[in-house]
């Protein structure tokens, strides 16, 4: 019981302090990654979550929600760099859903 309280306390402190440390740009929060390594990490997480959907069928709706959120955030980040591509995608999206 005590170990659970210690773990919960550590998690709460981490969740509270991390945004503050990020705001002040403390070096412990730096992560050296490139654009491609982040994309491949998110693709790996997407694949892992889709594998877990088959393993844990009781939570498949939640895992679909999380994995589709990862893919949607990646697509949004890609297309927000180029505003024309984003507007073209949003224009074509209803037709793609119909197809």
N, C-alpha and C positions, 0 to 999 in steps of 0.2 A: 504493500500500500504506500509506503514511504517512497519507494522508487518511482511509482506512478506520479506522485505529487512533485517529485524533483524533476522528472521528465516534462510534466505539464508546465511547471514554473519556468524551466529553461526554454521551452517552446514559446511561452507567452512573452518572455523577455526578448527573445530573438525577434519575434514578430513586431514588437513595439520599437525596438532599437534600430532594426535594419533600415527603415525609411529615413530615420534621423541621421544615421551614419552615411547613407547615400546622399542626402541633401548637402552635407558638409564635405562630400567627396573624400572620405577617409580611405586610405590605401587598402585597408583590409577588405573593402567591398569591391575593389577592382577585379574584373575578370577579363583576362586576355583572350578574346575570341575574335574571330573574323565573321563577316556576314555569312560566308558559306558554312562555317562550322556551326553557327546557330541554326541555319536552315536544316542542315543534316541532323542536328540534335532533335529538332522539332519533328522531322520526318521519322526518326527512329522512335520517338515517343508516340507518334501517331500509329506506327506499325505495332508497337508493343501493346497499345490500348486496344487495337483491333484484334490482336491475338487473345488478350484477356477477355474480350467479349465472348469468345467461344468457351473459355475456361470457366467464367463466372456468369452464367446466363441470367441470374437474378438481378444483376445490376447493369444489364446491357444497355438500357436506355440512358443511364447516367454516363456510362463510358462512351456511348455514341455522342452525347452532348459535349463531353470534354474533348474528345478527339476531333469532332467537327469544329469546335471552337478554335483548336490549334490550327487547323487548316485554314479557317476563315481569317484568323489573325495574320497568317503568313501571306495569304492572297491580298489582304488589305494593305499590308506593309509594302508588298511588291508594287501594287498599283498606285499607291499614294505618291510614290516617287515621280511617276509620270501621270499627270492629271488627265491627259487625253485618253490614255489607256483605261484609267479608272472610269471615266464617263462612258467610254465605249463598252466596257464590261457591264456597267449598270444599265445601259440601254439594251444590250443583248440578253441580259439575264432572264427577263420574263419569257422570251422566246425559247431560251435554252431549257427553262423549266417545263415548258409545254412539250418540247421535243422529248 
